[in-house]
Amino acid sequence: MRMRRGGVVRLAAGTAVMAGTAGAVHHHQQKKYAQQDYEQQQMYAAQQQQYAPPPQEYAPAPAAAPAGDDLTVQLQQLAQLHNAGVLSDAEFAPARPKLLGA
């Protein structure tokens, strides 16, 4: 048997070419799959946003109580309830003196 010169070198060079090619293919596949994952995540996020409930709107804060005596404020509230029809005359009549402490 006759040995070719550089057999070991030729074998090492062939192995390096194959390893380099495999590495390049692997890198390309990773890049491709990463791009697909990114696109799927973006699509999922868009779908979630599409079906998300609308932001809740809150009622404005109630107006501050008018300045003045606490008793005055309570009497005004009682009168407003009576004028609005929430309290009848029969309910309003005893509530006013009770509030005044009489």
Contacts in CASP RR format, 6 or more apart in sequence:
PFRMAT RR
TARGET T0000
AUTHOR 0000-0000-0000
METHOD contacts of the structure
MODEL  1
MRMRRGGVVRLAAGTAVMAGTAGAVHHHQQKKYAQQDYEQQQMYAAQQQQ
YAPPPQEYAPAPAAAPAGDDLTVQLQQLAQLHNAGVLSDAEFAPARPKLL
GA
4 10 0 8 1.000
65 73 0 8 1.000
66 73 0 8 1.000
66 76 0 8 1.000
71 99 0 8 1.000
71 100 0 8 1.000
74 99 0 8 1.000
75 96 0 8 1.000
75 99 0 8 1.000
75 100 0 8 1.000
78 87 0 8 1.000
78 92 0 8 1.000
78 95 0 8 1.000
78 96 0 8 1.000
78 99 0 8 1.000
81 87 0 8 1.000
81 92 0 8 1.000
82 89 0 8 1.000
82 92 0 8 1.000
87 95 0 8 1.000
END
